[in-house]
């Protein structure tokens, strides 16, 4: 019962983090490994368990979506689902060691881009003498690879999305947070469908159920909290989460 309660609390924390600024996987995955699950199983189970929480957060944000460049919301979401499914397939077919080794550096790069990304488009424009920005096709291509990474490993994929949109389009992290949550739900949903049918996540039903319930509660509460935060505070919270998760992942490695 104590272990189940700890899994429930972990799910609440992971769901809330995903809704506010990202990083839920960095809470859920190490906790599941600590509870005795094999790393690949824990990776897949965390993705399945976090889906309902991500969907709950997306529902809260459904009226606050802002376009990402010239790409439509439907096209972006479709690409996220396809990429998430491809990444999940790679997780089941390939060893996770390569992405696990690269994850701290990917997260560190995303954190730096988040911190300074809003200034990069203006700086590049001044150097090149013309405006810079991603075309709708470039946005969709970038989203596909991010979604594939999200299906494969998932750590910091939401933070990396904000970083890409920030440097490529000059979008504000706080204003883009609702779209990030929706795309995260799309990535996790397609990956979870494959994991349910092709992995052994159902071998630990009590753990899965506890984290799932916690993630729903945390995702719903976290999204409502994020909506009430001032833009500057939300932006700072997202960056703080990114910095903390980067440090923790380097220490873990």
N, C-alpha and C positions, 0 to 999 in steps of 0.2 A: 504493500500500500504506500509506503514511503517513496519507493522508487517511482510508482505511478504518479504520485503527487509531484515529484520533482520533474517528471516528463511533462506533466500538465503545465507547470510553471514555466518550464523551458519553452513550451509552445506559445504561451501567452507573451513571453518576452520576444520570441522570434517573430510572431505575427505583428506585434506592435512596432518593432524595429522596421520591418518591411513596409509598414504603412507610413511611418514617419520619415524615414530616410534611407532604408535599406540596411542590409547586414544581417538579416535573420538567419541565413544559412550558416554564418559563422558562430551563431549561438546553438542552433539545432544540431549541426553535424558533429562537433566535438562532444556534445552531451550524449548523443546516441552511441558514439564509439565508446565513450566512457561507461555506458550502460551495457556494453558487451557485444554490440552488433558489429559485424565485419564492416570495414570502411565503405565498400561499394554498396552494400545493403543499406547502411546508414545514410549514404548520399541519396539513394533512390527514395528511401522512406521519408527523409526530410522533405524532399520535393513533393511527394504525394500528400503528406500531412499539412504542408503550408498552402496547398491550393485553395481550400475553402476560406482560409483567412485572407488570402490575396483577393479572392472573388468578393468577399464581404467588404474589403477596403475599396475595391473598384466600384462596387455598388454605391458606396457613400459618395464617391467622387464623380459619379456618372454625369452630373450636370456641370462639371467644372473643367472639362477637357479643352485644351488649347492645341491647335494643329502643330505638328512638327515639320517646319519648313513647308514645302508644297505637297508633302505626302498626306493622303487622306487617312483618317483614323482607321477605316476598314482595311485599307491596303497594309498599313503598318501592323495592325493586329493579325492579319492573315500571315504576313511574313514572320511575325513573332511565333506564331503557332507552328509554322513549317520548320523554322530554325530550331525551336525547342524540341520538336520530334526528332530531327536529325541528330541533335546533340545527345539526346537520350539514347538513341540507337548506338552512337559511338561509345557512350559510357558502358553499355552492355557488351560491346564487341572488343573494346581496347582497354589496356591498363590505365588506371587513373593517375599514375605516378608523374607523368609528364606535366599534366595540367596542375597537379598539386604542387609541383616544384615552381611552376610559373605564376601561380595565383598570388603570392605576396607581391611580386613585382608588378603584376597587372593592377592590383589594388592600389599600390603606391603611385603608379602612373595616373590612375583614375583620380586619386585624391589630389594630386598636384594640379591636374587639369581642372578639377572642380574649384580649387582654390584660386587659380589664375586664369581659368578658361574664358571668363567674360571679357578679359582685356586682350586676349590673343587675336580675335578677329579684327579689332581696331588697330592693333600693332601690325598685323600682317597687311592690312589695307594701307597703312602709312608707308610700309616698306615697298610694297608692290605698286603703289599708286593707283589702285583700283579696289573695289569692294570684293570681299571674299565670302563664300558661303557654299554650302552643300546643295546640289541639285536634288530634286525629289528622288531621282534614281539612286544617287549616292546615299541618301538617307535610308532608303529601303535596303540597299546592299549592306551598308553598315549595320543596320538593324538585324539582318539575317545572321551575320557572323556573331553578333552579340547574343542573339537568341540561341544560336547553336552552342555557344559557350555556356549560356544559362541552362540549357538542357543537359549539358555534359557535367558541369560542376556547380554552377549557380552562384558561387560566392561573389558578391559585389556586382552582379550583373546590372542591378538597378542603378547603383552608383555610377557604373561605367556608362550606362545609357545617358544619364544626366551630363556626364563629362563630355560625351560625344556631341550631344545637342548643344552644349554650352560653347565648345570650341568651334564646331562646324556651323552653327546657326546663330550663336550669340544669345540663346534662350536662357532665361533666368531659371535657376534651380528650383526656387519656390513655386514659380508659375507652372513649371513643367512637371512638378511632383505628381499631380493627378494622372497625367498620361503615363508616367513611369509606372505607377501602381497598376494601371490597366494592362500595360504591356508585360509586366512581370507576371500578372495572373494568366495571360495568354501563353507565355513561355512555360510556366509551371503546369498549366492544364494539359497541354499537348504531351509534355514529358511524362506527366503522371499517368496518362492513359496507357502509354507504352510500358511503364514500370509495373503497372497493375497486372498486365497480361504476360510480361516477359521477364520479370524479376521475382525475387523471393520476399518482397515487402510484406506480403500477407502472412509470413511465418511468425511475425510478432504482432498479432492483432491488438493486444492490450496496449502496447507501446504506441502503435499507430493511432488508436482511438484517443488515447490521452493527449498526444501531441496535436491531433486534429482539432479536438474540442478547445484546447488552449489557444491554438493559432486563430481559430474563428473569433474567440473573445478578444484576443489581443489585436487582431487585425481590425475589427470593428471599432474598438475603443481607440486604437492608435490613429485611425483615419479621422475620427471625430476630433481628437486632440489636435492633430496636424492642421485641420481646417480652421481651428480657432487661434492658432499661433500667428503672430505678425510675420510678414514675409521675411523680414531681416532675421527674426529669431528662428524661423523654420530653416532658412538658408544656413544659418550658423549651426543649427542642430544637425542638418544633413552632413555638413563638413566635419563637425565634431565626431559623428558616428564613423565617418570614413577614416578619420585619423586614428581613432581608437581601434577600429577593426584592422587597420593596416599594421599597427604596432603589435596587436595581439597575434596576428597571423605570422608575423616575422618571429615573434617569441615562440610560437607553437612549432614553427619549422626548425 
